[in-house]
Amino acid sequence: MRAKQILALALALMLTLALAGCGGAASSASPAPAPAPAPAPAPSAASQPASEPQQGGITSTELNILYSGTSQPEEREYVIDTYIKNFEDLYGVTVNVEFLTQADAITKIESEQDTGNIVADVLYVDTANMAPYVNGGWVEDITGMIHEGSTITGMYDATTNLGGARMFVPNTFDIYVLAASVDALPYLPEGLTEDDVVSGITWEQYAEWAVNIAQGEGVGKTMLPANMEGSQLLYPMAGMGLAYGGAFPDFTSDGFKSALGIISTIANGDGFYPEQAQYTAPTEPMDNGDVWLTFAHMSPIGVSYNAAPNNWVIGAAPKGSAGAGSTSGAWCWGVQKGAPHADLAAAFISYATTPEENYQFCTNVSMLSPIEEVAPLLGDGDVIMKAASNMLNDTVVAGVPSTEYSDWNAVKLLYGNALDETVGTGAVPSDDFLAGLQAACDALKIA
């Protein structure tokens, strides 16, 4: 089946699931990135900026973008030096970008709306933090700004749309994938091949593989992102629980207990990387050879893969009794209500939703495209995107319900407690212990 048909079917399936700047040299970004960007994918027919003509009626010469959150410095580098630079060159304008955390971005835009002193034109916001913008009436309806001919997935409409109006448009979305060093392949459980890894092994096979690696190498080389400061641990742990029929967040279901059983098997075999508590993403230990096996967010895995594609095998999420499991969220563009450069903001939304430009963005940050017309543009070098896309047919996907909780970071810490207890005892925690975590989680839920 052709790639476009595959992605179209995948997106149709996901609609039924329970999901709920940059500038060129003249741009102002704070702080400036230091590391060099990951190598870009091999050029393809879509590797050049979109050649759409300038839209008529544009009088603004400057655009202000508020970009909330950049998980990887390589992403920031690409956005500043290439993605927005292309837009500046296309329209002969200057783009100013302010990088802020999600929390600081909400505070800033709320203040601008309250005072009427509107500065930011275009906003880059993730679905987990989108509710204040939509519910607060801080953004414009951008339905008519979408590039003509682009088909946007509807799986985030419940978050991005309000009363039939589109307030944000997805730019990328994510999923969790498996990454394995080629050096780990000799330790695969008997009967498994590299092709099995690509298509998706089971969690039981993953655990056996992790223990085999540790026994053969004398040290654990399998990683969970266990650092609790800015923790990302709950997402892969949630994916494991979803694979066995659990929910998210969830601590007492049989599905989550099955996931903890996998973790205890790896822990009892000394399979975990001893320093995993220092990291919120596997990129650095993957790059230096300390980690050979991980289940993590596709973007940081993509950084390591792009740096050394011959060293890694990228596969689908491992499967449990309910199939594969993963959490998912989207990063989206919007236009602030009262934007001082509204004409140029509309042009930017059209630019951002052009399939060729979106393809370039997604491949450079190793994320999935929400635009159906991007599927035919995928080439042999788009390994991360293909692996993630292939998962969508048989993966249980859950959105990130952070806005339903008074303190999402506190929910994250509860998953850290579950991991520590499991690894520390080498067993699935007691029902009383898990019930205590569930009670603490329920207490954080907004009534």
N, C-alpha and C positions, 0 to 999 in steps of 0.2 A: 504494500500500500504506500502511496506517495506520502512524503513528509507532511504536506499540507493537510491531507486527509487524516493522518494519524493525529496531528495536533488538534484538528477540529473535533474529532471524536473524543479526544482526551479532555478538551475544555468542556464539551457537552456533558461528559460524565461528572466532571468536577462541579458543575452547576448544581448537582444533586447532593453534593457533600455538605456537611454542616460546618461551613466556614463562618462562619458567621452568616559656588557656581562659579559661579565659576566664571572665568573670563580668561582672555588671553593675557598678553603682557600688561595691558592696561587695567586688568581686573584687580579688585581688592579682595583678598582672601585672608582669613585669620584663623589659625596660624598657617603658614605656608608649609607644604609637605616636604620632607627631607628625602625619603627613599626614592629610588628610581622606580618607574612604573614597570609592571610585569610586561613581558613581550606581548605585543598584539597578535591576534590570530593572523594566519597567512592571508594576504589580500585576496579578495574575491570580487565578483561583479558588484557586490554591495559595499565595497570598501571605500568608496568616494562619497563625500558629502552629497546630500540630496541636491539636485539641480533645479529645484522649484524656483520660479521667479519671485522677486520681492512682491509682497502684497501692496496694492495701492492704498493710498490714504494714510500712510504711516508718516507721522511728523516727529515722533520722539527719536532722540538720538542716544538714549541711555536707558538701561534696564537694570533693576535691582532685584536680585534673587536671594531669598533666605533659604539656605540648604541645611536642614536639620538632620544631623547624623551622617557620619562617614565611617564605616567600620574598618576600612582598610586605607592606609595612606596612598596605596597605588590607585585606588578609585579616585581620590581627590586629585591626584596628579593628572590622571586621564581627563577628568571632567574639566579641569582648568585649562590644560594645554591643548586639548583637541576638541572635545565636544562643544564647549561654549565658544572656543575660538572659531570653529566653523560657522556658528551662528553670527558672530560678530562680523566675519568676513562676508557672509551672505547678505547681511543687511547694512553693512557699513556703520555699525554702532558700537558702543562700549557697554559691556556687561559688568556690573559690580556684584560681588558675591560675599555674603556673610555666612560663615559656618557656625552653627550653634547646636547645642544638645537639644533633644526633643523637648525637655522641660523648659529650657530657656527660650526656645522658639515660641512655645505657647504663651509664656509670660510676655514676650515682646509684642506678639501680634495682638494679644488682648489689650495691652497698653495702647498700641497704635489705634485700635478700634475705639477704645474708650475716650481717647484724647482727640481723635480726628486728625492726628498728625501721621498720615500714612506715608511710609517710606518704602516698604517692600512691595514689589509688584507680583512676582511669581514665588510660590512656596513649594518646597519639596518636603513631603510629610509621609510618614509610614502609617499603615492602616491601624496599627496598635495605638497610635496617638492622634487619630484623626477626629474623634468625636467632638472635642472642644471647638474646632474650626467649623465643622458642619452645623452642630447644634447651636453654636454661638452666632451664626449668621455672619461669619468673618470672611466668607469667600463668595465669589461670583459663580453663576451658572455658566459653565464653559462648554455646554453641549454644542453650540455652533462653532467652536474654535477647533474641534478635532479635525485632523487632516482628512480630506475627502477620500474615501476608498479604503480607509483603515477600519478593520473590524476589531473592536476591543472586547476582551473576555468579560462576561457578566458575572464572574464568580465573586467579585468584590463589590457588586452593586449595592448590597445592603449597607455597606460602610461608606462608599464613595458618593452615593446618590441620595437625594432627599426629595420626596414628592414628585418623582419623575424628572427632576433636574440633576444633571451631572455636576457635582461640586469639585471632584478630583478625578483625574484620569490615571490609571496605573501605568507606570513606566517600566517597572521590573517586578517580578515576584520570585520567591525563593522556595527551596525545598532542601531536604537533607539527603546526602548521598554517601556512599562508601568510597574510601580511598585506600588502596593497598600498594605498598612498594613492590616492585618486581622482585626484590630480594625476599619477600615474604611468600612468594608463590610455591617454593619447594616445601613449605610447611602446611599447605592446604590439606584439610582432612582427605583421607583416602577416597578416591573416586571423583573428586572435584577438579575442575579445570579453570583456566582463566576465563573462558566463556561463561562458566557458571557464575563467577564473580560479577561479570558485567551484567548478566541478566537478573541476578539476585539470589544469594544463598539464604539459608535460614539463620535465625539468631543462634540456634544451637550449634550450627556449623561455624558461625562467627566466633563463638566462645571457644570451641575446640581449636580453631585456628589460632586464636590469641594465646592459648596455653601452649600449643605446639611451638609457636615462635619463641616464647619465653624459655621453654625447656631447651630448645636448640641453640639459642643465643646467650642464655645465662642471665637474661634481664628482660623485664616486660617492655614491650614495644607497642602496646595498644593503648589508645588514649580516649578519655572523656575530658571535655574542657571544665576542669573542676575548680578553677579559681572562683571564689565567691564575690570578688569585687568586680562589679559590672558583669555578673555571672550570666553565662549562656547555657549552663548545664541542664536546666529544665527542659530545653527544647529537644536534644537527643534522647533524654530519658523519657520525655513524653512520647516521642516517636516509637520508642521501644514498647511502651505501654499500649499505645494505639494498635500496634501490630498484633497484640493479644486481646483486643477487644476492650481495652480500658478507655477512659475519657481524659480530658485535659482542661484544667488541672485535676488530679485524682491521686489518692494515696491508698485507698482501701479496696479497690476492685481486684478481682482475680487476675485481670489483665495486667495491672501494674505490679502485682506480686510476681507474676510470671517474668516480667521484665527484671525485677530485682533478683530473681533466681538466675537469670543470665549473668548479671553483674557479679553475683556471689560466686558463680562458677569460674569466671575470669579471675576474681580476687583470690580464690583458693588455689589457683594455679599460678599465682604471682604474675599474671599476664599484663597487668596495668603498668604503664610507664611511671616510674617512681616519682617523677617531677611534674605529673599532670596537674597538680593543685596550683602550679604557678601560672597556668595559661587559661585564657578564655577562648582561644582558638588554636588549632593545631598547626598553623602555618610554620612558625619558627622551628619546632621540633621535627616537623616533616622535612623542612629544608636541610636541617643539619644531620639527618639520618637517625635521630633518636626515636622517632615514631614511624612504624611501618604499617599500622592498621588503625583506621579511625572511621567513625560515623559522625559527620559534621556538616555544617552549613556549606552549601555549594560554593559560596563566594571565597572564603579563606582557603578552601581546598583548591579552588581554581587558581589562586595566586601561586601555590606550590606547583600545581600541574603545569601551568604556563611557563614557569621558570625552568622546568625539566620534564617535558612531556614523556620522554622515553623511560623515566624512572617510576612511573605510576600507572596503575590500572584503576579506572573509575567505574564504579558499579552502582546498581540500584540499591536502595535501602534493603537490609535483610528483612526476611519475612517471618511472621509469627503465625499463630492459628487463624488470625483474621486478615492476613495479607501483610504487605508492607505498611509502615506508618510514618507519618511526618507531620510536623507543624508547618504552617505557611503564612506568610504575610506579603504585602506589596508596598513598594515605594511609589508615591504618586505626585503628579504635578497639579497645582491649583493656582488660581489668580485671586489675590486679596481684594475684597470689596473696597472700592474707592481707589484702586491702584492709580498712581499718578501718571504712569506710562501704559495705560490700558491698551492702546493700539499695538504697541510692541509686545506686550504680554500676550495678546491674542496670537500674534505672529509666532511667538515662541512655542505656544501650545501646539500650533499646527506643525511647526518644525519637529517638536519632540515626539509627535505621534506619526511622523512619516516612517514607514516601515524600514527604509534603508538606514535612517539615523538611529532608530530604536535598536535595530540589529547591531549596529556598531557599539552602542552603549551597553547592551546586554552581554555581548561577547567579551567586551573589555573588563566588565566587572563580574563575569561568570554568574549571571542570573538568567532567569527565564523571561521570555518576552510575552506580554499580554496581548500582542497584536497578531491575529491569525495570519496575516500576509507575510509575517517574518519567517514562517516555517519553510517555505521554498528557498529561502536565502541561506539556510544552514548548510555548511560544508563539512568536509572530512575533519577539519581542524576544530570544529565546535563540539568537542568531546563532552565537556561538562553540561552544556545545554542539551545535548542529545541524551545523555544518561538521565538527566532529570526529567526530560520530556517522556522518555520511555517508561518512567515510573508511574505516570499519571493514570495509566489504564487499570492498575491493580493496587493502588495505594489509598489507604485511609488517611485523609488529610483533615487537620483541624486548624482553624484560625487561632489567633492570639487574643484572648479576651481580656487584655490588660485593663481596659477601661471599665470593666465590671468590678474591679478591685480597688480598694483605697490605697494600697501600696503594693505594686507589682513586684518590686524588689524583695519585699518580705516573702512573697510567694516563691520567688526564686530561691531564697535561703532555705526554705523548707525542703526543696529537692536536694540541696546540699546536705541537709541533715539525714535524709534518706540514704544518700550515697555513702556518707561517712559511717552510718550505722551498719550498712550492708558490708562494706569493705572491711570495717573494723572487726566485725564478728564472723565474717565469712559465711553469713547466712541471711535469709530473708528476715527482716525485723519482725518482732512480735506484732500480733494484731493490736495490742494495746498501744504500742509505740506508733504504729501507722494511724490508728484512730486519733491519737493526739495531734499528729500532723494534719489530718483532715479537719479536725476541729479548729486548729489555728488558721487553716486556709479558709474555712467557711466564715470565720469571724472577720476576715478581711474583705469579704464580699459586700459590695454596696447594696443596701436593701432596696 
